[in-house]
Amino acid sequence: MRKVPLVESLRIIGRGTANWFAERPLVVSFEVTDACTCYCKHCDHGGPRDESRNLKPAGYRQYVQALNPCVVQVSGGEPLMRPDLVEIVRNIRQDSGLPYTILVSNWSEMTEARYLELMEAGIGQFSVSLDFPDDRHDVFRGYPGLYDHISHIIPKLAKLGHDNIVLNSCITSENVGEINAMGDKAREWGVNMCYSAYSARRTGCRDYFLNTPEQLATLNRELDRVESRRDASNWIVNATSTLNHTREYFANRGMPGCKAGMRFLVVTADGMLQPCSMQFKRYPLEERERMIAEFTRSNECDECYVSIRSYLDKSLPRLFKEYVPEFLSLKS
């Protein structure tokens, strides 16, 4: 995974440190649409939705100025369904070059032209969902032909040499035995690999959680091999501590101590704040401090260990130790 250039790295470190002590979010996830091209088994989105109340592109500038995150995720639903997505990204990026912006997408609508246009607008990383290393991915996502599409376009765009594409696999009971096979696919396609953990909170279905000793044993065996495959290219994006906590999350059937609403939060498609994508208490932008007081201070939810939380659920010294050397360049 390519490192963020020096000047931008220093700005991320500076803003992130200031936000930590000011109890402001380090990461904001903009869910720019509730509509999606897929009908994933592990998700409560899917299909067309009412788009009439979505924020317009210029509206995002106000949220970035008010929340001042160092990192933004642009997600959905499926963000590529927004024809004005490039304008949204341009309004998120500030003159300083921050926030570092990640597009989270299933890539069903991705083309080379859109990839280049979005990169020029300010996307620093493209996170692409992958549930299986073959056409079982289509079945799980309810989208025939999706795997064939991404298996052609991802290697093609990887060859352009920007090193900014990351496969993201949500670990479920269905694909736990495929963890390294998906890593193999990332290597084959010339891209990077990131793992996240399934939560039943979104759909209420625990069938995809790791529920048996056999499934937990498979998880540990697969993650042991993931750890053995690390190298200097940093193609496995997760820190070792994150994968170890993922083991704990499944083994203990939860992970307490979440700082949703403070360390990270969600802005919904119609412009309301939520502590996370699975906690549906909604607040207007000007009442973020009330969200922290009412939700974060007394939050006892332990039902997820999703990617954003897994990155930030650490002490500030550990964040520096794990992410500064691996992802931020301190050399010009």
Secondary structure as UniProt FT lines:
FT   HELIX           6..22
FT   STRAND          27..31
FT   TURN            41..42
FT   TURN            52..53
FT   TURN            57..58
FT   HELIX           59..67
FT   STRAND          71..75
FT   HELIX           79..81
FT   TURN            83..84
FT   HELIX           85..92
FT   TURN            95..96
FT   STRAND          100..105
FT   TURN            108..109
FT   HELIX           112..121
FT   STRAND          123..129
FT   HELIX           136..141
FT   TURN            144..145
FT   HELIX           146..158
FT   TURN            159..160
FT   STRAND          165..171
FT   TURN            173..175
FT   HELIX           176..178
FT   HELIX           179..189
FT   STRAND          192..197
FT   TURN            200..203
FT   TURN            207..208
FT   HELIX           213..228
FT   TURN            232..233
FT   HELIX           240..252
FT   TURN            261..263
FT   STRAND          264..267
FT   TURN            269..270
FT   STRAND          273..274
FT   TURN            277..278
FT   HELIX           285..287
FT   HELIX           288..294
FT   HELIX           296..298
FT   HELIX           307..312
FT   HELIX           316..327
//
